[in-house]
Structures are given as C-alpha cells and as structure tokens.
Amino acid sequence: MNAIFITVRSGSTRLPNKATLGIGDKATIEYVIQNAKRSKYADKVVLCTTTLNEDNVLCKIAEENGIDYYRGSIEDKLDRWRGAALEYNVDFFVTADGDDLFCASELMDLAFEQRNKNNSEFIQGENLVSGSFTYGIATDALLKVCEMKDSEDTEMMWVYFTDTGMFNVETLDNVPGCYKRSDIRMTLDYQDDFTFFKTVIGHFDGHEFNMRDVLSYLDENPEVIDINFHLEEQWKQNQIQKTNLVLK
C-alpha cells in the first residue's frame, strides 16, 4: 500500500500553534491535507502526530477532512512513522511536512512512480522549491533505521538514510523545470512565512489552486517572494545545527 504521511504537531516555539492558524476558511494544516488528497497513487493519507493532549485538535481536523491519523512518539518522528506504517500496512510512503502548505501532489506522484519502477528505498529532492517535496521512504528501510538508531531526537531524520551507506538513496527523477527553483521559500516557520502564505492564498480568494498556479502568480508578483525569502538561509542553518546521526 502507498500512503502520504503528514507529519505535524502543535508544539512550535518560533510560531506558536502554526498548524492551526487560520488563513481564509481553513487552518494551515488543511492546505497540506488538501494537496495530499490530490495524489493519484496514494491509497491513504495519514496525519502523523503525537499523543499529547494539545494535538487532539489535529486529529479532529484529520477526521473532518476525511483522512486517517496516527498518534505516536512526541519527539521521535521515525518511530511515529514506523507505527503508522505498521498500523495501516503501508509498504512505501511519501512524507509531507505540516509546514509545507503548498506541497506538490505532482511531485509526490513522481516519487510513487519511481518507487514502482526502481523499488526505491529512499527518494529525496534536489534543487527544488523549498516546501514542494520532502521524502519518499520504503517501510522496510524505515524499520532497519529504527533498529539501528540510538536517539529519540529524529526531527532531522534524513541522515539515517543518506549517511549510513546502508540504503539506495535516489534523487527524485523527471521533475518538471518549473519546480527547480532555489529563489522561493514555501515553508511555515516564522511570522513572515505566515504573511507570505496569507498573501498568496488571499490572491486566489477561495478558488482551488496548486503549486504550479502559485509559481505562476509569484513570477508575476516577485515582491511577494521577498516577504519571507530572507529567512531561508537562517532556516537552513538551524536545520544543520539540529542534525545529528546517533547509532547503536
């Protein structure tokens, strides 16, 4: 079974409760759910969150939007995915961060196609719009990682796949040129990111849109890109500082 795992929790220090902030007629996490549900190949969309009471609201939102949810470890993202994969009998999943409101179902589906063709274990994007695609992961590979890691702090989890030499790490293939952009930031982590998303969503005024539509709008209105792109380097450095590979 193929699935999309939406990884989200309420706890956030830089932008409190960012997953449930309202933009238009939706909570921010609902835009992620909306895009994931557009996938042609996902048999199931699962919201993966924690057992904390504060995340009850996220499970309610999942139910209201017709998707499943799984509640697991507070800190250990990998263990949370492991539990969801076993609970729903998932063979391969694409991850979608709760921060990435405009995540592209088109790219998710490319990952599913690549898995079907190559029996891929781990798929990552390269030189893509920040917030457009996260990872594709085989459950068998995930189970091996969960056995060999020696830390519950797995927020920056990719190194367990890319830096151990145990897995076939692939780059997402056949990506349309419009997604190969390093000058746009579409991730919700700071107040200026929230302003960016409010501006873009406000432009579409309740009409359906996808990432291609957003990219066209931004090309016509480059000043909107400037709202939050200055945060991209700071965000990347923060990720690097938090990345740690701890093996048994």
NUDRENGU-876172 format. One line per 8 residues: number of its first residue (from 0); their letters; for each residue z, x, y of C-alpha. Coordinates in nm, 3 decimals, always signed. Example, Ala and Ser with C-alpha at 12.3 -4.5 7.8 and 13.67 -1.06 7.14 Angstrom:
residues 2
0> AS> +0.780,+1.230,-0.450; +0.714,+1.367,-0.106
***
This chain:
residues 248
0> MNAIFITV> +0.000,+0.000,+0.000; -0.080,+0.115,+0.353; +0.163,+0.050,+0.637; +0.231,+0.124,+1.000; +0.591,+0.224,+1.071; +0.701,+0.159,+1.430; +0.989,+0.395,+1.500; +1.229,+0.266,+1.763
8> RSGSTRLP> +1.594,+0.238,+1.856; +1.777,+0.108,+2.161; +1.962,+0.429,+2.245; +1.796,+0.621,+2.528; +1.956,+0.844,+2.789; +1.669,+0.902,+3.031; +1.557,+0.537,+3.047; +1.824,+0.306,+2.904
16> NKATLGIG> +1.711,+0.023,+2.675; +1.349,+0.122,+2.733; +1.225,-0.061,+2.421; +1.335,-0.400,+2.557; +1.245,-0.360,+2.923; +1.016,-0.640,+3.034; +0.660,-0.591,+3.154; +0.456,-0.902,+3.210
24> DKATIEYV> +0.560,-1.157,+2.948; +0.663,-0.902,+2.682; +0.925,-0.645,+2.602; +0.775,-0.296,+2.597; +0.809,-0.268,+2.217; +0.595,-0.581,+2.178; +0.294,-0.395,+2.315; +0.332,-0.140,+2.035
32> IQNAKRSK> +0.363,-0.420,+1.779; +0.057,-0.594,+1.923; -0.156,-0.280,+1.886; -0.031,-0.201,+1.535; -0.118,-0.553,+1.418; -0.480,-0.491,+1.517; -0.523,-0.236,+1.238; -0.789,-0.327,+0.983
40> YADKVVLC> -0.633,-0.130,+0.700; -0.256,-0.168,+0.733; -0.123,-0.405,+0.469; +0.208,-0.424,+0.650; +0.365,-0.336,+0.985; +0.733,-0.239,+0.966; +0.967,-0.180,+1.259; +1.199,+0.105,+1.155
48> TTTLNEDN> +1.528,+0.107,+1.342; +1.896,+0.183,+1.288; +2.198,-0.001,+1.152; +2.367,-0.004,+1.495; +2.451,-0.347,+1.635; +2.266,-0.261,+1.954; +1.942,-0.263,+1.751; +1.986,-0.624,+1.636
56> VLCKIAEE> +1.767,-0.725,+1.928; +1.481,-0.511,+1.795; +1.498,-0.679,+1.454; +1.487,-1.017,+1.626; +1.177,-0.910,+1.820; +1.014,-0.796,+1.494; +1.079,-1.135,+1.335; +0.947,-1.319,+1.640
64> NGIDYYRG> +0.627,-1.114,+1.623; +0.571,-1.175,+1.252; +0.637,-0.823,+1.122; +0.895,-0.677,+0.883; +1.178,-0.444,+0.976; +1.391,-0.182,+0.806; +1.733,-0.059,+0.918; +1.847,+0.289,+0.821
72> SIEDKLDR> +1.995,+0.615,+0.943; +2.098,+0.639,+1.307; +1.979,+0.999,+1.357; +1.758,+1.078,+1.058; +1.409,+0.946,+1.125; +1.273,+1.090,+0.798; +1.540,+0.917,+0.591; +1.469,+0.593,+0.775
80> WRGAALEY> +1.101,+0.620,+0.684; +1.191,+0.706,+0.325; +1.400,+0.391,+0.296; +1.125,+0.174,+0.445; +0.857,+0.327,+0.220; +1.064,+0.261,-0.092; +1.173,-0.085,+0.024; +0.814,-0.201,+0.081
88> NVDFFVTA> +0.639,+0.006,-0.188; +0.429,+0.200,+0.066; +0.202,+0.485,-0.051; +0.081,+0.601,+0.290; +0.186,+0.514,+0.642; +0.086,+0.583,+0.999; +0.370,+0.621,+1.245; +0.374,+0.462,+1.588
96> DGDDLFCA> +0.648,+0.562,+1.830; +0.819,+0.282,+2.016; +0.747,+0.483,+2.333; +0.369,+0.460,+2.289; +0.284,+0.116,+2.427; -0.094,+0.164,+2.414; -0.113,+0.338,+2.071; -0.469,+0.302,+1.942
104> SELMDLAF> -0.523,+0.099,+1.624; -0.871,+0.254,+1.612; -0.714,+0.597,+1.556; -0.462,+0.458,+1.306; -0.753,+0.320,+1.105; -0.928,+0.657,+1.114; -0.616,+0.803,+0.952; -0.621,+0.539,+0.679
112> EQRNKNNS> -0.991,+0.613,+0.614; -0.919,+0.986,+0.599; -0.636,+0.930,+0.352; -0.864,+0.721,+0.134; -1.130,+0.993,+0.139; -0.914,+1.307,+0.107; -0.590,+1.183,-0.049; -0.430,+1.331,+0.262
120> EFIQGENL> -0.062,+1.426,+0.275; -0.011,+1.477,+0.648; -0.250,+1.398,+0.933; -0.189,+1.495,+1.294; -0.392,+1.453,+1.611; -0.531,+1.736,+1.819; -0.607,+1.730,+2.193; -0.568,+1.353,+2.210
128> VSGSFTYG> -0.440,+1.132,+2.490; -0.061,+1.162,+2.486; +0.065,+0.842,+2.325; -0.256,+0.746,+2.145; -0.173,+0.861,+1.790; +0.129,+1.006,+1.612; +0.101,+1.095,+1.238; -0.027,+0.980,+0.903
136> IATDALLK> +0.208,+1.061,+0.613; +0.192,+1.022,+0.236; +0.515,+0.885,+0.090; +0.508,+1.145,-0.190; +0.511,+1.422,+0.073; +0.789,+1.249,+0.266; +1.007,+1.228,-0.046; +0.967,+1.604,-0.102
144> VCEMKDSE> +1.065,+1.674,+0.259; +1.375,+1.456,+0.230; +1.481,+1.657,-0.075; +1.445,+1.998,+0.093; +1.567,+1.935,+0.449; +1.927,+2.016,+0.538; +1.973,+1.827,+0.863; +2.000,+1.467,+0.975
152> DTEMMWVY> +1.857,+1.555,+1.315; +1.489,+1.494,+1.239; +1.368,+1.348,+1.567; +1.109,+1.628,+1.586; +1.011,+1.599,+1.221; +0.659,+1.736,+1.202; +0.770,+2.095,+1.135; +0.892,+1.994,+0.790
160> FTDTGMFN> +0.530,+1.919,+0.703; +0.343,+2.176,+0.913; +0.567,+2.484,+0.886; +0.682,+2.489,+0.524; +0.346,+2.571,+0.364; +0.400,+2.301,+0.104; +0.158,+2.037,+0.224; -0.207,+1.987,+0.302
168> VETLDNVP> -0.196,+1.946,+0.680; -0.509,+1.790,+0.829; -0.633,+1.711,+1.177; -0.750,+1.357,+1.243; -1.129,+1.351,+1.192; -1.414,+1.162,+1.356; -1.221,+1.090,+1.675; -1.440,+0.935,+1.950
176> GCYKRSDI> -1.472,+1.158,+2.254; -1.302,+0.911,+2.486; -0.966,+0.981,+2.316; -0.992,+1.359,+2.360; -0.815,+1.382,+2.692; -0.534,+1.613,+2.799; -0.502,+1.473,+3.151; -0.340,+1.137,+3.073
184> RMTLDYQD> +0.017,+1.052,+2.973; +0.087,+0.720,+2.796; +0.445,+0.765,+2.671; +0.754,+0.581,+2.797; +1.040,+0.822,+2.858; +1.113,+0.824,+3.232; +1.117,+0.577,+3.520; +0.776,+0.696,+3.644
192> DFTFFKTV> +0.635,+0.626,+3.296; +0.765,+0.270,+3.327; +0.595,+0.237,+3.666; +0.271,+0.365,+3.510; +0.280,+0.108,+3.231; +0.370,-0.174,+3.471; +0.074,-0.082,+3.691; -0.176,-0.073,+3.405
200> IGHFDGHE> -0.052,-0.389,+3.235; -0.043,-0.569,+3.569; -0.409,-0.490,+3.618; -0.502,-0.679,+3.300; -0.296,-0.978,+3.417; -0.215,-1.126,+3.076; -0.560,-1.066,+2.921; -0.595,-0.878,+2.593
208> FNMRDVLS> -0.681,-0.511,+2.620; -0.688,-0.197,+2.406; -0.670,+0.174,+2.478; -1.042,+0.202,+2.543; -1.001,-0.062,+2.815; -0.709,+0.134,+2.960; -0.907,+0.457,+2.965; -1.194,+0.287,+3.149
216> YLDENPEV> -0.951,+0.146,+3.404; -0.789,+0.488,+3.458; -1.126,+0.655,+3.506; -1.196,+0.406,+3.783; -0.845,+0.442,+3.929; -0.740,+0.807,+3.886; -0.449,+0.764,+4.127; -0.272,+0.566,+3.851
224> IDINFHLE> -0.283,+0.872,+3.625; -0.092,+1.062,+3.893; +0.203,+0.821,+3.874; +0.351,+0.993,+3.569; +0.133,+1.281,+3.450; +0.353,+1.531,+3.635; +0.616,+1.460,+3.366; +0.403,+1.573,+3.073
232> EQWKQNQI> +0.500,+1.943,+3.077; +0.869,+1.862,+3.118; +0.847,+1.621,+2.825; +0.671,+1.878,+2.605; +0.930,+2.145,+2.684; +1.208,+1.902,+2.596; +1.043,+1.838,+2.259; +1.009,+2.210,+2.190
240> QKTNLVLK> +1.377,+2.268,+2.264; +1.478,+1.991,+2.024; +1.250,+2.106,+1.740; +1.439,+2.270,+1.454; +1.348,+2.336,+1.090; +1.659,+2.334,+0.867; +1.601,+2.376,+0.492; +1.840,+2.385,+0.198
***
